[in-house]
Amino acid sequence: MNQLHKANVIGTINFTLPGGRERKSREVTQNAKVAKLTLLPSSHREDLPKVVINGILLEEFDVPLGETPISWMFLTTLPVDTTEQIQWIIELYLARWGIEMFF
């Protein structure tokens, strides 16, 4: 995953982080980095193929005073060539988060 940390920032992502049990809703701005990552098979199963996936690293900057920075890493086979595609992946994640909070 070191490749993600070394990757160049490809854009900035903005979204509203929903409130939680002990957290108020707030606006978040993150830098987005993307890298192709190769997953190697276990040494016990060398007959399996390598798998190439997209890694996304999102790191918040300009964090409000008293807040913990939001840093997320996503591994996906979805395309991540534009910030719009990354924004869509975040929206999918936030929708899932809302469902989990409901239940």
C-alpha positions in Angstrom: 0.0 0.0 0.0 3.1 2.2 0.1 2.4 2.9 -3.6 -0.7 4.8 -2.6 1.1 7.0 -0.1 3.8 7.8 -2.8 1.2 8.5 -5.5 0.5 12.1 -6.8 -2.7 13.8 -5.7 -5.1 13.6 -8.7 -7.8 15.9 -7.2 -9.8 17.1 -4.3 -13.0 15.5 -3.0 -15.7 17.3 -1.0 -18.6 15.7 0.8 -20.8 15.9 3.9 -19.8 13.4 6.6 -23.1 12.3 8.2 -23.5 12.7 11.9 -23.1 9.6 14.1 -23.9 8.6 17.6 -21.2 10.9 19.1 -20.3 13.0 16.0 -22.0 16.0 14.4 -22.3 16.2 10.6 -19.6 18.2 8.9 -18.0 19.1 5.6 -14.9 17.2 4.6 -12.3 18.0 2.0 -9.8 15.4 1.0 -6.9 15.0 -1.4 -7.3 11.9 -3.6 -4.4 9.6 -4.6 -4.8 6.6 -6.9 -2.6 3.7 -7.8 -2.9 0.3 -9.5 -2.1 -2.4 -7.0 -1.1 -6.0 -7.6 -2.3 -8.6 -5.1 -0.1 -11.7 -5.1 -1.4 -15.2 -4.3 -0.5 -16.8 -1.0 2.8 -18.7 -1.0 0.6 -21.8 -0.3 -1.4 -21.2 -3.4 1.0 -20.1 -6.1 -1.3 -21.6 -8.7 -3.6 -18.7 -8.3 -3.2 -15.6 -10.6 -2.1 -12.2 -9.6 -5.0 -9.7 -9.3 -4.7 -6.0 -10.2 -7.1 -3.6 -8.5 -7.4 0.1 -8.0 -6.4 1.7 -4.7 -7.7 5.1 -3.6 -6.2 7.0 -0.7 -8.3 9.9 0.6 -6.6 12.2 3.2 -8.4 15.2 4.8 -6.7 18.5 5.0 -7.9 21.8 6.6 -9.4 19.8 9.5 -11.6 21.8 11.8 -10.2 22.5 15.2 -10.9 19.6 17.6 -11.8 17.1 14.9 -9.9 14.0 13.9 -8.7 14.0 10.3 -10.7 11.6 8.0 -8.4 9.2 6.1 -9.9 6.4 4.0 -8.5 3.7 1.8 -10.6 2.0 -0.8 -9.7 -1.1 -2.9 -11.9 -1.5 -5.9 -12.2 -2.9 -9.4 -14.3 0.1 -10.4 -12.7 2.7 -12.7 -10.9 5.6 -10.8 -9.6 7.7 -13.7 -11.4 10.9 -12.6 -12.4 12.7 -9.4 -16.1 12.2 -10.5 -15.6 8.4 -10.4 -13.9 8.6 -7.0 -16.8 10.9 -5.8 -19.3 8.2 -6.9 -17.4 5.5 -4.9 -17.6 7.7 -1.8 -21.3 8.2 -2.3 -21.8 4.4 -2.5 -19.8 4.1 0.7 -21.7 6.8 2.5 -25.0 5.2 1.5 -23.8 1.9 3.0 -22.8 3.7 6.1 -26.3 5.2 6.5 -27.8 1.8 6.2 -25.5 0.3 8.9 -26.3 3.2 11.2 -30.0 2.6 10.7 -29.8 -1.1 11.7 
